[in-house]
Amino acid sequence: LFEGMMDYLSWATKNPNDTASVFVLNSIALIDYAIKATADFNFKTCFFDHDEAGRKATASFLAVYPDAVDGSAAYQGYEDYNAMLMDEPKPRMPWEEEGIFQKVLNTDKR
């Protein structure tokens, strides 16, 4: 369960081969609906925000499904999954490497 689409997409970026069923709330106000709608899910993991609303929603969900998992530890120190992903260093292209021009010049000594 994800609080919003961006959190789900961030999770999917980090877990591209995961085949789990996904439920996106798009509003934490839909937690009661999510509790009913996920009754038949075998495994339940919540990825809600580290804010008051997210903690309340997680508590509500875990109260009904004590075997569910609070997955928010995966982005500990961040508000949500998306904030963690946005804080990661961006991959650089080979030509963006520090000092690449000099490295190329040094390899072409004749």
Backbone as numpy.savetxt, mean C-alpha at the origin, in Angstrom:
# Nx Ny Nz CAx CAy CAz Cx Cy Cz
-8.64 -5.37 2.30 -9.48 -4.19 2.30 -8.60 -2.96 2.30
-8.93 -2.04 1.43 -8.19 -0.79 1.33 -9.15 0.37 1.51
-8.64 1.40 2.17 -9.46 2.58 2.42 -9.74 3.36 1.14
-8.80 3.35 0.20 -8.99 4.08 -1.04 -8.25 3.45 -2.21
-8.61 3.89 -3.40 -8.03 3.32 -4.62 -6.53 3.55 -4.71
-6.05 4.73 -4.32 -4.62 5.00 -4.41 -3.81 4.07 -3.50
-4.35 3.76 -2.34 -3.66 2.82 -1.45 -3.62 1.43 -2.08
-4.72 1.02 -2.69 -4.72 -0.28 -3.37 -3.71 -0.29 -4.52
-3.70 0.75 -5.34 -2.77 0.79 -6.47 -1.31 0.80 -5.98
-1.05 1.47 -4.87 0.30 1.47 -4.30 0.67 0.07 -3.83
-0.26 -0.61 -3.17 -0.03 -1.99 -2.73 0.22 -2.89 -3.94
-0.58 -2.72 -4.98 -0.45 -3.55 -6.19 0.90 -3.32 -6.87
1.42 -2.09 -6.78 2.74 -1.79 -7.34 3.81 -2.57 -6.60
3.68 -2.68 -5.29 4.66 -3.39 -4.47 4.45 -4.90 -4.49
3.27 -5.37 -4.88 2.91 -6.79 -4.85 2.30 -7.21 -6.19
3.05 -7.07 -7.28 2.45 -7.29 -8.60 1.97 -8.71 -8.88
2.50 -9.70 -8.18 2.12 -11.08 -8.45 1.08 -11.62 -7.48
0.61 -10.80 -6.57 -0.38 -11.25 -5.60 -1.73 -11.40 -6.29
-2.41 -12.49 -6.02 -3.69 -12.77 -6.68 -4.87 -12.67 -5.71
-4.68 -12.00 -4.59 -5.74 -11.89 -3.59 -6.93 -11.10 -4.14
-8.11 -11.44 -3.65 -9.29 -10.63 -3.94 -9.15 -9.33 -3.18
-9.64 -8.25 -3.77 -9.46 -6.93 -3.17 -10.80 -6.24 -3.03
-10.94 -5.52 -1.91 -12.14 -4.73 -1.65 -11.67 -3.32 -1.32
-12.09 -2.34 -2.12 -11.70 -0.95 -1.92 -12.93 -0.18 -1.44
-12.80 0.46 -0.28 -13.94 1.18 0.30 -14.23 2.50 -0.40
-13.19 3.25 -0.75 -13.31 4.61 -1.29 -13.86 5.61 -0.28
-14.23 5.15 0.88 -14.60 6.00 2.01 -14.67 5.11 3.23
-14.04 5.54 4.29 -14.05 4.76 5.52 -15.47 4.67 6.09
-16.35 5.56 5.64 -17.75 5.53 6.08 -18.46 4.25 5.62
-17.86 3.54 4.69 -18.46 2.30 4.17 -18.01 1.06 4.94
-17.44 1.22 6.12 -16.91 0.08 6.86 -18.00 -0.94 7.20
-19.19 -0.49 7.55 -20.27 -1.44 7.87 -20.64 -2.27 6.65
-20.68 -1.63 5.49 -20.94 -2.37 4.25 -19.82 -3.37 3.98
-18.58 -2.95 4.19 -17.43 -3.83 3.96 -17.47 -5.04 4.88
-17.88 -4.83 6.11 -17.97 -5.95 7.06 -18.94 -7.00 6.54
-20.08 -6.56 6.02 -21.08 -7.49 5.47 -20.59 -8.12 4.16
-20.02 -7.30 3.30 -19.65 -7.76 1.96 -18.48 -8.74 1.96
-17.65 -8.71 2.99 -16.47 -9.58 3.01 -16.68 -10.82 3.88
-17.89 -11.09 4.25 -18.18 -12.23 5.13 -17.66 -13.54 4.56
-17.71 -13.71 3.24 -17.29 -14.98 2.63 -15.82 -15.02 2.25
-15.07 -13.95 2.49 -13.64 -13.96 2.20 -12.95 -14.89 3.21
-12.07 -15.76 2.73 -11.37 -16.68 3.62 -10.35 -15.96 4.49
-9.61 -15.05 3.90 -8.57 -14.31 4.61 -8.86 -12.83 4.45
-8.75 -12.11 5.54 -9.07 -10.68 5.52 -7.91 -9.90 6.10
-7.45 -8.89 5.37 -6.40 -8.00 5.83 -6.84 -6.57 5.56
-6.74 -5.73 6.58 -7.12 -4.31 6.47 -5.88 -3.47 6.26
-5.93 -2.58 5.29 -4.86 -1.63 5.04 -5.45 -0.22 5.15
-5.85 0.14 6.37 -6.46 1.44 6.60 -5.42 2.44 7.08
-5.76 3.72 6.95 -4.83 4.80 7.29 -4.44 4.78 8.77
-3.28 5.35 9.04 -2.83 5.54 10.42 -3.34 6.87 10.95
-4.63 7.01 10.98 -5.27 8.18 11.57 -6.43 7.68 12.42
-7.12 8.60 13.07 -8.18 8.19 13.98 -9.27 7.38 13.28
-9.70 7.85 12.12 -10.75 7.15 11.37 -10.29 5.76 10.95
-9.05 5.65 10.48 -8.52 4.35 10.06 -8.40 3.38 11.22
-7.94 3.88 12.38 -7.82 3.02 13.56 -9.20 2.55 14.03
-10.19 3.44 13.99 -11.55 3.06 14.39 -12.12 2.01 13.44
-11.90 2.21 12.14 -12.41 1.24 11.15 -11.74 -0.12 11.34
-10.44 -0.11 11.59 -9.72 -1.36 11.82 -10.27 -2.06 13.06
-10.48 -1.29 14.13 -11.03 -1.87 15.36 -12.42 -2.46 15.12
-13.25 -1.74 14.37 -14.60 -2.24 14.06 -14.53 -3.54 13.27
-13.64 -3.57 12.30 -13.52 -4.77 11.46 -12.99 -5.95 12.26
-11.97 -5.70 13.06 -11.38 -6.78 13.86 -12.32 -7.26 14.97
-13.21 -6.41 15.41 -14.19 -6.82 16.42 -15.14 -7.88 15.85
-15.47 -7.74 14.57 -16.36 -8.70 13.92 -15.59 -9.91 13.42
-14.37 -9.67 12.91 -13.53 -10.74 12.37 -12.20 -10.77 13.12
-12.17 -11.39 14.30 -10.93 -11.38 15.09 -9.77 -12.11 14.41
-10.06 -12.95 13.42 -8.99 -13.64 12.70 -8.42 -12.79 11.56
-9.02 -11.62 11.31 -8.51 -10.72 10.27 -7.18 -10.12 10.72
-6.43 -9.59 9.77 -5.10 -9.05 10.04 -5.10 -7.55 9.80
-4.45 -6.83 10.70 -4.22 -5.40 10.49 -2.93 -5.28 9.70
-3.03 -4.99 8.41 -1.87 -4.93 7.53 -1.15 -3.61 7.55
-1.59 -2.68 8.39 -0.99 -1.34 8.39 0.45 -1.32 8.87
0.92 -2.40 9.46 2.33 -2.46 9.85 3.25 -2.39 8.63
2.72 -2.74 7.47 3.53 -2.72 6.24 3.98 -1.31 5.87
3.26 -0.30 6.35 3.63 1.09 6.06 3.77 1.90 7.36
4.31 1.23 8.37 4.54 1.87 9.67 5.38 3.13 9.49
4.99 4.19 10.15 5.69 5.46 10.03 5.11 6.37 8.94
4.13 5.86 8.21 3.49 6.63 7.15 1.99 6.66 7.38
1.33 7.63 6.80 -0.12 7.76 6.93 -0.83 6.56 6.28
-0.34 6.16 5.10 -0.98 5.06 4.38 0.00 4.45 3.40
-0.45 3.45 2.67 0.40 2.73 1.73 0.93 3.67 0.65
0.09 4.55 0.16 0.49 5.47 -0.89 1.57 6.44 -0.42
1.44 6.95 0.80 2.45 7.87 1.34 3.81 7.18 1.43
3.82 5.90 1.80 5.07 5.16 1.86 5.69 5.01 0.47
4.87 4.65 -0.49 5.38 4.47 -1.85 5.91 5.78 -2.42
5.22 6.87 -2.15 5.64 8.17 -2.67 6.96 8.64 -2.05
7.28 8.13 -0.87 8.50 8.53 -0.17 9.73 7.72 -0.60
9.51 6.64 -1.34 10.64 5.81 -1.78 11.44 6.55 -2.85
12.76 6.31 -2.88 13.57 6.95 -3.92 13.09 6.52 -5.31
13.07 7.46 -6.20 12.64 7.17 -7.57 13.77 6.46 -8.31
13.45 5.43 -9.09 14.49 4.77 -9.87 15.07 5.74 -10.90
16.35 5.64 -11.11 17.01 6.54 -12.05 17.40 5.78 -13.31
17.34 6.46 -14.41 17.77 5.88 -15.68 19.30 5.90 -15.70
19.92 5.02 -16.47 21.39 4.97 -16.49 22.03 6.32 -16.80
21.43 7.10 -17.68 22.03 8.38 -18.05 21.85 9.44 -16.97
21.05 9.14 -15.94 20.87 10.08 -14.84 21.87 9.83 -13.71
22.66 8.79 -13.84 23.63 8.44 -12.82 24.62 9.58 -12.59
24.97 9.79 -11.34 25.91 10.84 -10.97 27.25 10.60 -11.67
27.75 11.60 -12.37 29.06 11.52 -13.01 29.12 10.63 -14.24
27.98 10.33 -14.84 27.96 9.39 -15.97 28.75 9.93 -17.16
28.72 11.22 -17.39 29.44 11.79 -18.53 30.93 11.50 -18.42
31.50 11.71 -17.24 32.92 11.45 -17.05 33.23 9.97 -17.16
32.36 9.12 -16.67 32.58 7.66 -16.76 32.64 7.24 -18.23
31.74 7.78 -19.04 31.72 7.43 -20.47 33.00 7.92 -21.13
33.40 9.14 -20.83 34.64 9.67 -21.39 35.84 8.81 -21.00
35.89 8.36 -19.76 37.01 7.56 -19.29 37.07 6.18 -19.95
35.95 5.64 -20.40 35.95 4.33 -21.03 36.34 4.41 -22.50
36.36 5.58 -23.04 36.63 5.75 -24.46 38.01 6.37 -24.69
38.97 6.00 -23.89 40.34 6.50 -24.06 41.01 5.73 -25.18
41.62 6.45 -26.09 42.25 5.76 -27.23 43.73 5.90 -27.18
